Amino acid sequence: MFNIILFGPPGSGKGTQSEKLIAAYGLKHLSTGDLLRSEIAAQTPLGLEAKSIMDKGQLVPDEVVVGMISSALDQNPQAKGFLFDGFPRTEAQSIALDKLLKLKNTEIGVVLALDVSEEELVSRLLNRGKTSGRSDDTNESVIRARIAEYKAKTTVVANYYSTFDKVVHIKGEGSVDEIFESLHSEIDKRMS
Ligand code: ADP
């Protein structure tokens, strides 16, 4: 099993690159943002609770997302590996993920961090908001709040995995294919 964390701020291209990576490596894609949006669409109690938090650009409680990831891991016992997208977003989530993977006798192989400037992020997200139907992408103050949450709570995740020498920084600006090639070559180096 080879498990990857695709890491980076909102708008850094994690969703776009995830699709290409799961196709190339046959990994199971686990996006907590997508899982939460499915809960919202199904109007579950969890979805209703999450929506008001997400609409403010804040993070949903750790136990909620860790619970969702834990069941997703259990539901995919045959997976060749997992691609985590938008998770973990706090140090507590990182520690919880490492424990869950250890129970399955596996671990994170690499953390691929996409670096993109803040102005580029805001412009990409506002652009995405025109067509994505995501309410958190249409309002610049919500976008800035998400980037602030990322800086305050999520950058520590890269520090956490750096101590295990698992983080590789990738330039997240350029063409989709160029960025994919960089990710691809870093994964291949670590997989062999
Ligand atoms: P983006 O990274 O583009 O902001 P996501 O789809 O990953 O989009 O997440 C959208 C929102 O869902 C976040 O702003 C947050 O409120 C919530 N969310 C997603 N993943 C997590 C997580 N791991 N922990 C807490 N909240 C999360």
Residues whose N, C-alpha, C, O or C-beta is under 5 A from the ligand:
A	BS01	ADP	P9 P10 G11 T32 G33 D34 I53 M54 G57 Q58 L59 V60 V65 G86 F87 P88 R89 R146
